[in-house]
Amino acid sequence: MSSLAHPVVEFTSSSSWAMVEDKFSPYGKETLAKLVKFIKEEVLPAERIAHAQIPTDPEARWKVIVPAIEDLKAKAKKLGLWNLFLSQRHYPKHGVPLTNLEYAVMAEVLGRGGHMASEAVNCAAPDTGNMEVLARYGSPEQQKKWLEPLLRGETRSAFAMTERFVSSSDATNIRTSIRQEGNEIVINGHKWWISNAGDPRCVLHLVLGKSDANNSDRYQQQSIVIVPANAPGVKIVRPMRVFGYDDAPEGHCEIIYDNVRVPLENLVLGWGKGFEIIQGRLGPGRIHHCMRSIGSAQLALDLMIQRVTDPSRKTFGKYLHEHGTVVSDIAKSVAEIESARLLVLSAAQQIDKFQAKGAMREIAIAKVRDHLDVLRDFIRLIFYVKFVVPSMALQVVDRAIQAYGAEGVSQDQPLAYAWAGLRTLRLADGPDAVHIQQVGQRELKRAPVLAARTAEIRKREKQLVELYGIKGEL
């Protein structure tokens, strides 16, 4: 099958696909083709149906298990479209034979179908990150009890990090207390924006808190504990609304942990390992978020093109694309989406290359020094992707909304909901301002190298001046 004939070209860029096609295994190509067909023929036709099946009653909407989504899950399992995010290369026991690069392209396809598409193939956050945590850091007992039901799609989970009354974009500010009493761990804290906690199938929370507030190393003060969602003392205060959306039945909840007690074996990895775990959790997750965002942006662009070429939408005797800056907006959107797509695909490929060499702590010190430059570039790229892509996608969606007029901000089009989700993503996993600061600070560290390079150039330039007998100032 030629590049242009591959089904993915319908949903993404033919030029981008041509660049990565040779990096796909036969299994990856086959899975991608099946996924595109599944999204087009099963997920997108069921999208409005699924929304209609969520009750409007304030209480009932938090108890529903949406039938259309459950049917999609059954179909996805039969097709082998399941847990695609979990790369076998990094998780040999539980993963599927896909690279991060291969899944990145699939994440863009999933972005066309919104959150429902990801859930249908068991690739929805925060479950994805939680499964990665348990697969990488969980004990055999934790994996059997908590991970395996998640992998089968029987349960769901929440990641409890963000706190009310605290600037928790800096994880070292977390105040939730985690302490040991005998053979138990006691948790006290006040969290909010805890996605998935409202879902009736949510059975566990991974809770980040301070277990050693006096540790001289501020990055070893935190630990992560598995808390059963129905444990005594777990109190869901309310679902938070995002630009008016409550995202039922999953929600983003405010939760109080009031003297919650769990067995000591619910500690993940070990005391003081919380920061290490959350950093390992966020890297690939940011790539997946960003590729889904690009899928949303591409969908918005497609909707915009349909709108401005619709003969029934002419104004003053002209198509909408014949007015003002519409054609320019389309061209800008294409360029911005393509640039962002290539950036994220590059980051996904870096994850595959870098993690294939093993975790940094497992590499000998001498070898670590050899890879420091690669590590710095890798981290910089991850941060850069995180603040570039959501902003780009927001601009594209905003242009599409403008083309649709009042309909664009209504429930009759997916654009308003997409805009709300993308605007939220600029805060999720760390605000843009934090990532911009980190990228800028890392760039400034290159100043001595740049100064030394310029000095070498000027030294050679002076030699050439003398060689050629140049007089006067250059």
RARA-V702551 format. One record per helix or strand. SS is the DSSP state (hx for helix, st for strand). FROM is the first residue (numbers start at 1). LEN is the number of residues. Records with the same first field share a line. If there is no record, write none. Layout:
SS=FROM-LEN  FROM-LEN
This chain:
hx=7-4  14-10  26-27  60-3  67-13  100-12  114-7  127-11  140-12  171-3  218-3  264-3  274-35  311-3  320-3  326-30  360-3  365-45  415-11  432-13  447-22
st=87-1  96-1  156-5  163-1  177-5  184-12  202-9  222-7  234-6  242-1  245-1  252-12  267-1  315-1  318-1
